Amino acid sequence: MDNRGFIRNLEAFKQAIDPTGMIWCNITGCDIDYFYDFQNKVFVFIELKYMDAEMKLGQRLALERLCDSCQDGGRESILIVARHCEPISNSIRLEFVPVSEYRYKGKWNIPRSQMTVREMMDGFLKLKGVTQCV
């Protein structure tokens, strides 16, 4: 049975990572909520935020630089920011979360029409010629 895309160990998934002691000058780490690599040619980064929670400047800069560096290095790359309203007790169905903004080729954009993460990824992959997965 293929169980890719499912959480295999929910308790381990919920386990917090404590970054105490992992600070250099004023630099701390940040997380990436989701990442996809399509044949080392197309990279998709996804950051989820709860409703109108702000993305801190350090995280925004780090994710921008990562996405832009991949693009500059020859990989078609997009950073999708999506906003959900699920309480912490509920799972978040990533495919249905609305996209609030995205970064592509060094610029932030707002979708022309409302779309979900799945719809944006499907459109981006089609645009970039990713028609089958290997």
WOQUIRA-V600820 format. One record per residue. RES is the residue in three letters. SS is DSSP state (h for helix, s for strand, l for the rest). PHI is phi in whole degrees, 0 to 359 (NA if undefined). D_CENTER is the distance of its C-alpha to the mean C-alpha in Angstrom with 2 decimals. Layout:
res->RES ss->SS phi->PHI d_center->D_CENTER
res->RES ss->SS phi->PHI d_center->D_CENTER
This chain:
res->MET ss->l phi->NA d_center->26.92
res->ASP ss->l phi->273 d_center->23.36
res->ASN ss->l phi->247 d_center->21.10
res->ARG ss->l phi->295 d_center->17.83
res->GLY ss->l phi->88 d_center->14.89
res->PHE ss->l phi->246 d_center->16.95
res->ILE ss->l phi->287 d_center->17.12
res->ARG ss->l phi->278 d_center->20.22
res->ASN ss->l phi->225 d_center->21.24
res->LEU ss->h phi->299 d_center->20.30
res->GLU ss->h phi->294 d_center->22.29
res->ALA ss->h phi->293 d_center->20.61
res->PHE ss->h phi->298 d_center->17.14
res->LYS ss->h phi->280 d_center->18.49
res->GLN ss->l phi->293 d_center->19.98
res->ALA ss->l phi->285 d_center->19.06
res->ILE ss->l phi->258 d_center->18.74
res->ASP ss->l phi->262 d_center->21.27
res->PRO ss->l phi->271 d_center->20.70
res->THR ss->l phi->306 d_center->24.21
res->GLY ss->l phi->88 d_center->25.90
res->MET ss->l phi->251 d_center->22.85
res->ILE ss->l phi->235 d_center->23.46
res->TRP ss->s phi->238 d_center->24.87
res->CYS ss->l phi->56 d_center->26.64
res->ASN ss->l phi->248 d_center->24.19
res->ILE ss->s phi->260 d_center->21.02
res->THR ss->l phi->241 d_center->18.91
res->GLY ss->l phi->281 d_center->15.77
res->CYS ss->l phi->218 d_center->12.32
res->ASP ss->l phi->258 d_center->9.61
res->ILE ss->l phi->244 d_center->6.07
res->ASP ss->l phi->291 d_center->5.29
res->TYR ss->s phi->208 d_center->4.36
res->PHE ss->s phi->215 d_center->5.65
res->TYR ss->s phi->235 d_center->8.37
res->ASP ss->s phi->236 d_center->11.57
res->PHE ss->s phi->257 d_center->14.13
res->GLN ss->l phi->56 d_center->17.50
res->ASN ss->l phi->57 d_center->16.58
res->LYS ss->l phi->240 d_center->16.61
res->VAL ss->s phi->232 d_center->13.30
res->PHE ss->s phi->245 d_center->9.92
res->VAL ss->s phi->234 d_center->6.61
res->PHE ss->s phi->252 d_center->3.52
res->ILE ss->s phi->230 d_center->0.84
res->GLU ss->s phi->240 d_center->3.77
res->LEU ss->s phi->259 d_center->6.74
res->LYS ss->s phi->230 d_center->10.16
res->TYR ss->s phi->277 d_center->13.57
res->MET ss->l phi->45 d_center->15.61
res->ASP ss->l phi->256 d_center->16.44
res->ALA ss->l phi->301 d_center->15.40
res->GLU ss->l phi->281 d_center->15.06
res->MET ss->l phi->272 d_center->12.52
res->LYS ss->l phi->299 d_center->15.06
res->LEU ss->h phi->304 d_center->16.24
res->GLY ss->h phi->298 d_center->15.74
res->GLN ss->h phi->293 d_center->12.03
res->ARG ss->h phi->300 d_center->11.71
res->LEU ss->h phi->297 d_center->14.03
res->ALA ss->h phi->297 d_center->12.51
res->LEU ss->h phi->291 d_center->9.06
res->GLU ss->h phi->300 d_center->11.31
res->ARG ss->h phi->296 d_center->13.65
res->LEU ss->h phi->297 d_center->11.48
res->CYS ss->h phi->298 d_center->10.21
res->ASP ss->h phi->295 d_center->13.83
res->SER ss->h phi->295 d_center->15.47
res->CYS ss->h phi->296 d_center->14.03
res->GLN ss->h phi->299 d_center->15.17
res->ASP ss->h phi->297 d_center->18.45
res->GLY ss->l phi->275 d_center->18.88
res->GLY ss->l phi->99 d_center->19.11
res->ARG ss->l phi->256 d_center->15.78
res->GLU ss->s phi->294 d_center->14.45
res->SER ss->s phi->225 d_center->10.96
res->ILE ss->s phi->222 d_center->8.68
res->LEU ss->s phi->246 d_center->5.99
res->ILE ss->s phi->255 d_center->5.43
res->VAL ss->s phi->252 d_center->6.51
res->ALA ss->s phi->234 d_center->8.10
res->ARG ss->s phi->238 d_center->11.15
res->HIS ss->s phi->240 d_center->13.09
res->CYS ss->l phi->231 d_center->16.67
res->GLU ss->l phi->285 d_center->17.19
res->PRO ss->l phi->295 d_center->19.46
res->ILE ss->l phi->300 d_center->18.59
res->SER ss->l phi->282 d_center->21.09
res->ASN ss->l phi->255 d_center->19.23
res->SER ss->l phi->287 d_center->16.44
res->ILE ss->l phi->252 d_center->13.50
res->ARG ss->l phi->279 d_center->13.52
res->LEU ss->h phi->308 d_center->9.96
res->GLU ss->h phi->299 d_center->11.78
res->PHE ss->h phi->260 d_center->13.75
res->VAL ss->l phi->286 d_center->11.57
res->PRO ss->s phi->288 d_center->12.49
res->VAL ss->s phi->278 d_center->10.50
res->SER ss->s phi->261 d_center->12.03
res->GLU ss->s phi->198 d_center->11.20
res->TYR ss->s phi->210 d_center->9.62
res->ARG ss->s phi->244 d_center->10.67
res->TYR ss->s phi->211 d_center->12.72
res->LYS ss->l phi->52 d_center->15.78
res->GLY ss->l phi->79 d_center->15.87
res->LYS ss->s phi->229 d_center->15.93
res->TRP ss->s phi->275 d_center->14.15
res->ASN ss->s phi->224 d_center->14.92
res->ILE ss->l phi->249 d_center->15.34
res->PRO ss->l phi->304 d_center->15.57
res->ARG ss->l phi->294 d_center->19.32
res->SER ss->l phi->223 d_center->19.36
res->GLN ss->l phi->296 d_center->17.48
res->MET ss->l phi->212 d_center->15.03
res->THR ss->s phi->269 d_center->12.67
res->VAL ss->h phi->303 d_center->9.28
res->ARG ss->h phi->299 d_center->11.72
res->GLU ss->h phi->297 d_center->14.01
res->MET ss->h phi->295 d_center->11.80
res->MET ss->h phi->297 d_center->10.66
res->ASP ss->h phi->302 d_center->14.35
res->GLY ss->h phi->295 d_center->15.64
res->PHE ss->h phi->295 d_center->13.72
res->LEU ss->h phi->296 d_center->14.77
res->LYS ss->h phi->296 d_center->18.22
res->LEU ss->h phi->301 d_center->18.52
res->LYS ss->l phi->268 d_center->17.80
res->GLY ss->l phi->80 d_center->20.26
res->VAL ss->l phi->274 d_center->18.28
res->THR ss->l phi->254 d_center->20.74
res->GLN ss->l phi->217 d_center->21.06
res->CYS ss->l phi->258 d_center->19.32
res->VAL ss->l phi->256 d_center->21.42
